[in-house]
Amino acid sequence: MADKIKKFFQKKKVEAKFKLAGPGHKLSEPAISSQSSVDSRPEPQIKRTGLSEASKTAAEAALSRLSLKRENPVFNTSLAAIQAQVKKELENEKANERELASQSSVSSNEKQEKEIDLPKNYAASGVYFKCPIISNDILPRDEWKKNIKTFLYEQLEAERGLTACLIIQSCNNNNREKIDTCVETLCKYLENLITYPEDEKYQKIRMSNRVFCERVQPIEGAIELLFAAGFRQEKLTNTNGAEEDFLVFHTENVESIESLTALIEALRSAEPIQLELDRNLQVLLPSQAANKMQLPASFYALSPEEIKREQQLRIEAMERSQMLRTKAMREKDEIREMRKYKFAIIRVRFPDGILLQGTFSVYERFTEIHDFVQENLEHSGLPFILNTPTGQKLNLEDDANKTLIDLRLVPATVLTFAWHSSVAQEIQNSPNKDVYLKPEVLVMVQERTFREKRVGQWIMISVLAIGLIIFIKKLKFLR
């Protein structure tokens, strides 16, 4: 763990020194050159025009693998069992749909009461994150905040300056305005020391000073940064003759005045330690997917109180839905509704009935969904299409840069998988045409089913045991 943060710090140091060295120049040019020649043009957006040569090569390799039939008998047996189970569940699902269609529809009041009485069957237990720079753990955001704070404070002794910069950016609840104000104030303190190295006025900071109390002191990590810059807390006599707390700069506490320049650069270039959203990958049978439709509170951008208020306003929303509205009005309401969510559940249904589920940010792009599916395919590298419930065909050529909100995939959507027309015929003729997911991914559906069966068995045993106890007590009472 310590090695990772040291490498991170070394990288920051190299970047800071490189920037301090000034703009680069060719050996044939004079050493001093104008920075105006450096353009800061925005990167042009890459327009996709079909499959690249690398993609075509990967697709050809994947097609050649299709012709090789898997020789693992254990996997083939388990695959057949899963396929049989899926087929059975799909048939039951269709039968249930026909039965529901034949029954008379219940009133809206009865439906509402039924919804309230239903148990919470969440599609996911929560939203989880990774932080590779610290560990391989997968945890909720709140737990990661605690772990990041603990981790950074453990590194203070080894590298106080750069660690303090990261604490300022990562441990202050993302209050960007206050953090930016604090950083600029700290930079001003250090710039004054560099510009006026002999002036004692800039070597003392009165801790009761209004600017210091409002801008610096409340920000976690700011005092540690000043200690790294050579300041120490001391009692000094103020102009009124009373003792007061000051932060006093001493040259011997730093390598050199010039080292403060690197600290200023680190302050301005430091970024918060980023968390990576974990996909919380799940493989589901049709019956499991049907029973797990609700989203936990962590998926919402609203607080629990706001969610309750939204539920109370559903009746009004239903009334508005009956009104005649323009397409623009409907789309505006739809986008407003989607912005209540921070995360979305994306399920991909394969032709064999198995569903692959992942968690995404609503602002992630379609390319992230495509990569998620691609990395779990047994025959990766082959082009495919994902169809929305409305019949829209999603592909990289047209939809790569569109967000989940743009594509109306929030808060939860089931996409249907289909091979691209360019490879569909070759796959249909291959011996492995019914294999879609990798074995190590597909086995997750067996583990999940086994676990749920065990839970069901334990519940049944518990119920029977309770019933037996009650029966024995009744017999004793009758005697």
C-alpha positions in Angstrom: 0.0 0.0 0.0 2.8 2.4 1.0 4.6 1.6 -2.3 1.6 2.7 -4.3 1.3 6.1 -2.6 5.1 6.6 -2.9 4.9 6.0 -6.6 2.0 8.4 -6.8 4.0 11.0 -4.9 7.1 10.5 -7.0 5.0 11.1 -10.1 3.7 14.3 -8.7 7.2 15.5 -7.8 8.5 14.7 -11.3 5.5 16.6 -12.8 6.1 19.6 -10.5 9.8 19.7 -11.4 9.1 19.3 -15.1 6.7 22.2 -15.0 9.1 24.4 -13.1 11.8 23.8 -15.8 9.7 25.9 -18.2 8.5 25.2 -21.7 10.4 22.7 -23.8 12.4 23.6 -27.0 14.4 21.9 -29.7 18.2 21.9 -29.4 18.4 23.9 -32.7 16.2 26.7 -31.2 17.3 29.3 -28.7 16.8 28.4 -25.1 14.4 31.2 -24.4 11.3 31.0 -26.6 7.9 32.5 -26.4 5.1 30.4 -24.8 2.7 32.0 -27.2 3.7 29.4 -29.8 2.1 26.7 -27.7 -1.5 26.2 -28.7 -4.1 24.9 -26.4 -6.5 23.5 -28.9 -9.3 21.2 -27.8 -8.9 17.6 -28.9 -11.1 16.9 -31.9 -13.8 14.4 -31.4 -13.1 11.1 -33.1 -15.8 10.2 -35.5 -16.4 6.5 -35.8 -16.7 5.2 -39.3 -17.3 1.4 -39.0 -14.9 -1.2 -37.6 -11.2 -0.3 -37.4 -8.5 -2.6 -38.7 -7.7 -3.7 -35.1 -11.4 -4.5 -34.5 -11.6 -6.5 -37.8 -8.5 -8.5 -36.8 -10.0 -9.2 -33.4 -13.3 -10.3 -34.9 -11.5 -12.6 -37.4 -9.6 -14.2 -34.5 -12.9 -14.6 -32.5 -14.6 -16.2 -35.5 -11.8 -18.7 -35.8 -12.2 -19.7 -32.1 -15.9 -20.3 -32.7 -15.1 -23.3 -34.9 -13.3 -25.0 -32.0 -15.8 -26.9 -29.9 -15.2 -26.7 -26.1 -13.9 -30.0 -24.9 -14.5 -29.4 -21.1 -17.2 -32.0 -20.3 -17.9 -30.5 -16.8 -18.7 -27.1 -18.3 -20.7 -28.6 -21.1 -22.9 -30.5 -18.6 -23.4 -27.4 -16.4 -24.2 -25.3 -19.4 -26.9 -27.8 -20.5 -28.4 -27.7 -17.0 -28.5 -24.0 -17.0 -30.0 -23.9 -20.5 -32.7 -26.4 -19.4 -33.5 -24.3 -16.3 -33.7 -21.1 -18.4 -36.0 -22.8 -21.0 -38.3 -24.1 -18.2 -38.5 -20.6 -16.6 -39.2 -18.9 -19.9 -42.0 -21.3 -20.6 -43.4 -20.6 -17.1 -43.0 -16.9 -17.7 -45.1 -17.1 -20.9 -47.7 -19.2 -19.2 -48.0 -16.6 -16.3 -48.3 -13.8 -18.9 -51.2 -15.6 -20.6 -52.9 -16.2 -17.3 -52.6 -12.6 -16.3 -53.9 -11.4 -19.6 -57.0 -13.7 -19.2 -57.8 -12.3 -15.7 -59.8 -9.2 -15.3 -57.7 -6.1 -14.4 -57.8 -5.0 -10.8 -58.6 -1.4 -9.8 -55.9 1.2 -9.3 -56.5 1.4 -5.6 -56.1 -2.3 -5.2 -52.8 -2.2 -7.2 -51.5 0.6 -5.0 -52.3 -1.3 -1.8 -50.6 -4.4 -3.3 -47.5 -2.4 -4.2 -47.2 -1.1 -0.6 -47.5 -4.7 0.8 -44.9 -6.2 -1.4 -41.5 -7.0 0.1 -38.5 -5.0 -1.0 -36.8 -7.0 -3.7 -33.9 -4.9 -4.7 -32.1 -5.3 -8.0 -28.8 -4.5 -6.2 -27.9 -4.4 -2.5 -26.3 -0.9 -3.0 -23.7 1.1 -4.9 -20.1 0.0 -4.4 -16.8 1.5 -5.4 -13.1 0.6 -5.9 -9.9 2.6 -5.1 -7.0 0.8 -6.7 -4.4 3.3 -5.4 -5.2 2.2 -1.8 -6.5 -1.4 -1.9 -8.6 -3.9 -3.9 -11.6 -3.7 -1.5 -15.1 -3.0 -2.9 -17.0 -0.8 -0.4 -19.8 1.8 -0.3 -18.7 5.4 -0.8 -19.0 6.4 2.9 -16.7 3.6 4.0 -14.2 4.6 1.3 -14.2 8.2 2.6 -13.1 6.9 6.0 -10.5 4.6 4.6 -9.0 7.3 2.3 -8.8 9.7 5.3 -7.1 7.1 7.5 -4.7 6.1 4.7 -3.6 9.7 3.9 -2.9 10.5 7.6 -0.7 7.4 7.8 1.4 8.9 5.0 1.9 12.3 6.6 5.3 11.5 8.2 6.7 10.1 5.0 5.6 13.0 2.7 3.9 15.8 4.6 3.6 18.4 1.8 2.0 16.3 -1.0 -0.1 14.3 1.4 -1.5 17.5 2.9 -2.5 18.6 -0.7 -4.4 15.3 -1.1 -6.1 15.7 2.3 -7.3 19.2 1.3 -8.7 17.8 -1.9 -10.1 14.5 -0.7 -11.3 15.0 2.9 -13.5 18.1 2.8 -16.9 16.7 1.5 -16.3 18.0 -2.1 -17.0 21.6 -1.0 -15.2 22.9 -4.1 -15.7 26.6 -3.6 -14.3 26.6 0.0 -11.4 24.3 -1.1 -10.5 26.5 -4.0 -10.6 29.6 -1.8 -8.4 27.9 0.8 -5.9 26.7 -1.9 -5.5 30.3 -3.3 -5.0 31.7 0.2 -2.3 29.1 1.0 -0.6 29.8 -2.3 -0.6 33.5 -1.5 1.0 32.9 1.9 3.8 30.9 0.2 4.2 33.3 -2.7 4.8 36.1 -0.2 7.6 34.1 1.4 9.2 33.6 -2.0 8.8 37.2 -3.1 9.8 38.8 0.2 12.1 36.3 1.9 13.5 38.9 4.4 10.2 40.6 5.4 9.1 39.3 8.8 5.5 40.5 8.1 4.9 37.6 5.8 6.6 35.1 8.1 3.8 35.2 10.7 0.2 34.3 10.4 -2.1 35.4 13.3 -4.4 32.4 13.9 -7.2 34.7 15.1 -7.1 36.6 11.8 -10.5 36.8 10.1 -9.2 35.6 6.7 -7.3 32.7 8.3 -10.3 31.7 10.4 -12.8 31.8 7.5 -10.7 30.5 4.6 -8.0 28.2 6.0 -8.6 26.9 9.4 -11.9 25.1 8.7 -10.4 23.1 5.7 -8.9 19.8 6.8 -5.2 19.4 5.7 -4.5 23.2 5.5 -2.6 23.4 8.8 -0.6 20.3 7.8 0.3 22.0 4.6 1.6 25.1 6.4 3.6 22.8 8.7 5.1 21.2 5.6 5.9 24.7 4.3 8.0 25.5 7.4 5.5 27.1 9.7 5.2 26.2 13.4 2.6 27.2 16.0 4.0 29.6 18.7 2.8 32.0 21.3 3.8 35.6 20.5 2.9 39.0 22.1 0.6 41.0 19.9 0.4 44.8 19.5 -1.8 45.0 22.6 0.8 43.2 24.8 -1.2 40.0 25.1 0.0 36.6 24.1 -1.6 35.1 21.1 -1.2 32.0 18.8 0.7 32.6 15.6 2.0 30.3 12.8 5.7 31.4 12.4 7.9 30.5 9.4 11.4 29.3 10.0 13.8 28.9 7.0 15.6 25.9 8.7 12.3 23.9 8.5 12.4 23.7 4.7 15.1 22.6 2.3 15.1 26.0 0.5 12.8 28.9 -0.3 12.7 27.5 -3.9 11.1 24.2 -2.6 8.0 26.3 -1.7 7.5 26.8 -5.5 7.1 23.0 -5.9 4.6 23.0 -3.0 2.6 25.8 -4.6 2.5 23.8 -7.9 1.4 20.7 -6.0 -1.4 22.6 -4.3 -2.8 23.9 -7.6 -2.4 20.6 -9.5 -3.6 18.2 -6.8 -6.9 16.4 -7.4 -9.1 14.3 -5.1 -8.4 10.6 -4.9 -11.0 9.2 -7.3 -13.2 6.2 -6.7 -14.1 3.8 -9.5 -17.7 2.6 -9.7 -17.8 -1.2 -9.3 -20.2 -2.9 -11.7 -21.5 -5.3 -9.1 -21.8 -7.9 -11.8 -24.6 -10.3 -11.5 -25.8 -13.2 -13.8 -29.5 -13.9 -13.4 -32.1 -16.4 -14.5 -35.4 -14.9 -15.8 -37.2 -15.7 -12.5 -34.5 -14.0 -10.5 -34.6 -10.9 -12.7 -38.4 -10.7 -12.4 -38.3 -10.8 -8.6 -35.6 -8.1 -8.3 -36.9 -4.9 -9.8 -36.7 -2.2 -7.1 -33.7 0.1 -6.5 -32.1 1.0 -3.1 -32.0 4.5 -1.9 -28.3 4.8 -2.8 -29.3 5.0 -6.5 -31.2 8.2 -6.0 -29.9 11.7 -6.1 -32.6 12.7 -3.6 -32.5 12.3 0.2 -34.9 9.7 1.8 -37.2 12.5 2.9 -37.3 13.8 -0.7 -38.1 10.3 -2.0 -41.1 10.1 0.4 -42.3 13.5 -0.8 -42.0 12.3 -4.4 -44.1 9.2 -3.5 -46.8 11.4 -2.1 -46.9 13.4 -5.4 -47.4 10.3 -7.5 -51.2 10.9 -7.6 -50.7 14.4 -9.1 -48.2 13.0 -11.6 -50.8 10.4 -12.7 -53.4 13.2 -13.2 -50.9 15.2 -15.3 -50.2 12.1 -17.4 -53.9 12.1 -18.4 -53.6 15.7 -19.8 -52.9 16.4 -23.4 -49.3 17.5 -23.7 -46.9 18.1 -26.5 -43.9 15.8 -27.2 -41.5 18.5 -26.0 -43.4 18.7 -22.6 -43.3 14.9 -22.2 -39.6 14.8 -23.0 -38.9 17.6 -20.5 -40.8 15.7 -17.8 -39.0 12.5 -18.7 -35.5 14.0 -18.4 -36.5 15.7 -15.1 -37.6 12.4 -13.8 -34.3 10.7 -14.8 -32.2 13.3 -13.1 -33.6 12.1 -9.8 -31.1 9.2 -10.1 -27.4 9.0 -9.8 -27.0 5.4 -10.9 -28.8 3.0 -13.2 -29.1 -0.8 -13.5 -28.5 -2.2 -17.0 -29.5 -5.7 -17.8 -28.5 -7.5 -21.0 -30.7 -10.4 -22.0 -29.0 -13.0 -24.2 -30.9 -15.3 -26.7 -30.5 -18.2 -24.2 -32.6 -16.2 -21.6 -29.6 -15.5 -19.2 -29.3 -11.9 -18.1 -26.1 -10.0 -17.3 -26.5 -7.1 -14.9 -24.2 -4.2 -14.1 -24.4 -0.8 -12.2 -23.6 2.4 -14.1 -23.5 6.1 -13.5 -26.3 7.9 -15.4 -23.6 10.1 -17.0 -21.5 7.3 -18.3 -21.5 6.8 -22.0 -22.8 3.9 -24.1 -19.2 2.8 -24.8 -18.9 1.8 -21.1 -21.9 -0.5 -21.5 -20.5 -2.0 -24.7 -17.1 -2.6 -23.0 -18.8 -4.2 -20.0 -20.7 -6.7 -22.2 -17.6 -7.3 -24.5 -15.3 -8.2 -21.6 -17.8 -10.9 -20.3 -18.4 -12.6 -23.7 -16.9 -16.0 -24.3 -16.1 -14.9 -27.9 -14.9 -11.3 -27.2 -13.9 -9.2 -30.2 -17.0 -9.9 -32.3 -19.3 -7.0 -33.1 -22.8 -7.0 -31.6 -25.9 -4.8 -31.2 -28.0 -4.0 -28.1 -31.7 -3.4 -28.6 -33.8 -1.3 -26.3 -37.3 -2.2 -25.3 -38.6 0.4 -27.8 -36.7 -1.3 -30.6 -33.8 1.2 -30.9 -30.6 -0.5 -32.0 -27.6 0.7 -30.0 -24.1 0.4 -31.6 -20.7 2.1 -31.2 -20.8 3.8 -34.6 -23.8 5.9 -33.7 -24.1 5.9 -29.9 -20.6 5.7 -28.4 -20.6 9.2 -26.9 -24.3 9.3 -25.7 -24.9 9.1 -22.0 -27.4 6.8 -20.3 -29.7 9.8 -19.9 -29.4 10.7 -23.6 -30.4 7.1 -24.5 -33.3 7.0 -21.9 -31.8 4.0 -20.1 -32.4 5.4 -16.6 -33.1 4.2 -14.0 -33.2 0.5 -15.2 -33.4 -1.1 -18.6 -33.3 -4.5 -20.2 -31.3 -4.5 -23.4 -31.5 -7.5 -25.8 -28.2 -8.9 -27.2 -27.8 -9.8 -30.9 -24.7 -10.4 -33.0 -23.9 -7.9 -35.7 -25.2 -8.9 -39.1 -21.6 -9.1 -40.4 -20.9 -12.1 -38.2 -24.4 -13.5 -37.5 -24.2 -16.2 -40.2 -20.8 -17.5 -39.2 -21.9 -17.8 -35.6 -25.1 -19.6 -36.5 -23.0 -22.2 -38.3 -20.5 -22.7 -35.5 -20.7 -25.5 -32.9 -20.6 -22.9 -30.0 -23.4 -20.8 -31.3 -25.4 -21.1 -28.0 -22.5 -20.1 -25.8 -22.4 -16.3 -24.9 -20.8 -15.7 -21.5 -17.4 -16.8 -20.3 -17.5 -20.0 -18.1 -16.3 -18.1 -15.0 -19.1 -15.5 -15.5 -21.8 -18.1 -16.3 -21.0 -20.1 -13.2 -22.2 -17.2 -11.1 -25.8 -18.0 -11.9 -25.3 -21.5 -10.5 -23.7 -20.2 -7.3 -26.5 -17.7 -6.9 -29.2 -20.3 -7.5 -27.5 -22.7 -5.1 -27.2 -20.1 -2.4 -30.9 -19.1 -2.8 -32.0 -22.7 -2.7 -30.0 -23.2 0.6 -31.6 -20.1 2.1 -35.1 -21.4 1.0 -34.3 -24.8 2.6 -33.3 -23.2 5.8 -36.4 -21.1 5.9 -38.6 -24.1 5.3 -36.7 -26.1 8.0 -37.2 -23.2 10.4 -40.9 -23.0 9.6 -41.4 -26.7 10.1 -39.4 -26.6 13.4 -41.6 -23.7 14.7 -44.7 -25.6 13.7 -43.5 -28.8 15.4 -42.8 -26.8 18.7 -46.3 -25.3 18.6 -47.8 -28.8 18.0 -45.9 -30.3 20.9 -47.0 -27.5 23.2 -50.7 -28.0 22.2 -50.4 -31.7 23.0 -49.0 -31.0 26.4 -51.8 -28.5 27.0 -54.5 -31.1 26.1 -53.0 -33.7 28.4 
